[in-house]
Each structure stands twice: as structure tokens, then as C-alpha cells.
């Protein structure tokens, strides 16, 4: 049975947001904000989808 993608997206958004915030902080500290924002979003999305699939 196919899962509702909107429900999955709503569960992943907090992880993406946390990744974005961490990426901004690390980017500001290392003077490379562009790299760390994209990495933070990617890691946040990966962790979020992993957590959704576990449950």
C-alpha cells in the first residue's frame, strides 16, 4: 500500500529545518555558508526520511 506523501513530508520538515539551522551556524563559523547550508539541508532530509521509514 502506498503511503501518503504529504504525511511523510510533514514529518520530515522538522529535520530539514534543524539541518538548515545547523548548516547556517557551521557555515557562519567557517566562512563558507553556501556549502554548509546545502549540506545541512541534505543531511536533514536524509535523517528525516530515515526516521520516517523506521516507524
Buried (B, 14 or more C-beta within 10 A) or exposed (E): EEEEEEEEEEBBEEBBBBBBEBBBEBBEEEEEBEEBBBBBBEBBBBBBBEEBEEE
